[in-house]
């Protein structure tokens, strides 16, 4: 076997192995979610949760889509960020007008 045929065979083998692993992973995740999701959905209904909460610190870091324009500056405009989450999450794109 020549080198290029070995390379093609190895590439096809690795692509097939990757495809099998991705399929197996998807089936495992689906099976796990089928068992875990119904109790979580019942909890959401019981507690009447409405939206995703990323952090519990400042209200502008709880959910990026719920932040208003002035919220990060409620202390004063030149205030340093004192919540770690505020330095991780970027401002919501809808707050910035697109040119």
C-alpha positions as CSV (number, residue, x, y, z in Angstrom):
1,X,0.0,0.0,0.0
2,X,1.3,3.4,-0.9
3,X,1.5,6.3,1.6
4,X,-1.4,8.2,0.1
5,X,-3.7,5.2,0.2
6,X,-2.8,4.6,3.9
7,X,-3.6,8.2,4.6
8,X,-7.0,8.1,2.9
9,X,-7.8,4.8,4.6
10,X,-6.8,6.2,8.0
11,X,-8.8,9.4,7.3
12,X,-11.9,7.5,6.4
13,X,-11.5,5.2,9.4
14,X,-11.2,8.2,11.8
15,X,-14.1,10.0,10.1
16,X,-16.3,6.9,10.6
17,X,-15.2,6.5,14.2
18,X,-16.0,10.2,14.9
19,X,-19.4,9.7,13.3
20,X,-20.1,6.7,15.5
21,X,-18.9,8.5,18.6
22,X,-21.1,11.5,17.8
23,X,-24.1,9.3,17.3
24,X,-23.5,7.4,20.5
25,X,-23.1,10.6,22.4
26,X,-26.3,12.0,21.1
27,X,-28.2,8.8,22.0
28,X,-26.7,8.9,25.5
29,X,-27.7,12.6,26.0
30,X,-31.2,11.9,24.7
31,X,-31.6,9.0,27.1
32,X,-30.3,11.0,30.0
33,X,-32.6,14.0,29.2
34,X,-35.6,11.8,28.9
35,X,-35.1,10.8,32.6
36,X,-34.0,14.1,34.0
37,X,-36.2,16.6,32.1
38,X,-39.7,15.7,33.4
39,X,-38.8,16.4,37.1
40,X,-37.1,19.7,36.1
41,X,-40.2,20.7,34.1
42,X,-42.4,19.9,37.1
43,X,-40.2,22.1,39.3
44,X,-40.4,25.0,36.8
45,X,-44.2,24.7,36.8
46,X,-44.4,24.4,40.6
47,X,-42.1,27.4,41.3
48,X,-43.6,29.3,38.3
49,X,-40.1,30.2,36.9
50,X,-40.3,32.4,33.9
51,X,-36.8,32.9,32.5
52,X,-33.2,31.9,32.7
53,X,-31.1,33.3,35.5
54,X,-27.4,33.3,34.9
55,X,-26.2,35.1,38.0
56,X,-27.9,36.4,41.2
57,X,-25.7,39.4,41.6
58,X,-26.9,42.5,39.8
59,X,-30.1,42.7,37.9
60,X,-28.3,43.4,34.6
61,X,-26.4,40.1,34.9
62,X,-29.4,38.0,35.8
63,X,-30.5,37.8,32.2
64,X,-28.9,39.8,29.4
65,X,-32.1,40.3,27.5
66,X,-33.8,41.9,30.5
67,X,-31.3,44.6,31.1
68,X,-32.1,48.2,30.4
69,X,-29.6,50.8,29.2
70,X,-29.0,52.6,32.5
71,X,-28.8,49.6,34.8
72,X,-25.0,49.1,34.7
73,X,-24.5,52.7,35.6
74,X,-26.8,53.0,38.6
75,X,-24.0,53.6,41.0
76,X,-22.4,56.3,38.7
77,X,-21.2,56.2,35.1
78,X,-17.5,55.9,35.9
79,X,-18.0,53.2,38.6
80,X,-15.7,50.2,38.5
81,X,-17.3,46.9,38.0
82,X,-17.8,45.3,41.4
83,X,-19.6,42.2,40.2
84,X,-17.5,39.5,38.5
85,X,-20.3,38.5,36.2
86,X,-20.5,42.0,34.7
87,X,-17.0,41.6,33.3
88,X,-17.9,38.3,31.7
89,X,-21.1,39.1,29.9
90,X,-21.1,41.6,27.1
91,X,-23.9,44.1,26.7
92,X,-26.9,42.9,24.8
93,X,-26.6,43.5,21.0
94,X,-30.1,45.0,20.7
95,X,-29.0,47.9,23.0
96,X,-26.5,49.0,20.4
97,X,-28.0,50.4,17.1
98,X,-26.7,48.7,14.0
99,X,-25.2,51.0,11.3
